[in-house]
Amino acid sequence: MGKFKPAKAKKKAKPRSALSAIPCLILLVSGMALLSLLFYSILQSG
């Protein structure tokens, strides 16, 4: 008969640090700023 081994707990993966969110936030903020500048320039020309 085969030997049964106790199940071992898997090591938990480290949670992603906040550093990975910085480029995404920069992209979102710059996109919002560009859109607001575009709308502002459209309103000023009208």
C-alpha positions in Angstrom: 0.0 0.0 0.0 1.1 3.6 -0.6 2.1 5.9 2.1 -0.1 8.8 2.8 1.6 12.2 3.4 0.0 15.0 5.3 -1.1 17.9 3.2 1.3 20.9 3.5 -0.1 24.4 3.6 0.9 26.4 0.5 3.0 29.5 1.1 0.9 32.7 0.6 2.0 35.0 -2.1 3.2 38.4 -1.0 0.6 41.1 -1.6 1.6 43.6 -4.3 3.1 46.7 -2.9 1.7 50.2 -3.4 4.6 51.0 -5.7 2.9 49.0 -8.6 -0.1 51.4 -8.4 1.9 54.6 -8.9 2.2 54.4 -12.7 -1.4 53.6 -13.1 -2.4 56.6 -10.9 -0.1 58.9 -12.8 -1.7 57.8 -16.1 -5.2 58.3 -14.8 -4.5 61.8 -13.3 -2.7 63.0 -16.4 -5.6 61.7 -18.6 -8.1 63.6 -16.4 -6.0 66.7 -16.6 -5.7 66.6 -20.3 -9.5 66.1 -20.7 -10.2 69.0 -18.4 -7.8 71.3 -20.3 -9.4 70.2 -23.5 -12.9 71.1 -22.2 -11.6 74.4 -20.8 -10.1 75.4 -24.1 -13.3 74.5 -25.9 -15.3 76.7 -23.5 -12.9 79.6 -23.8 -13.0 79.6 -27.6 -16.8 79.7 -27.6 
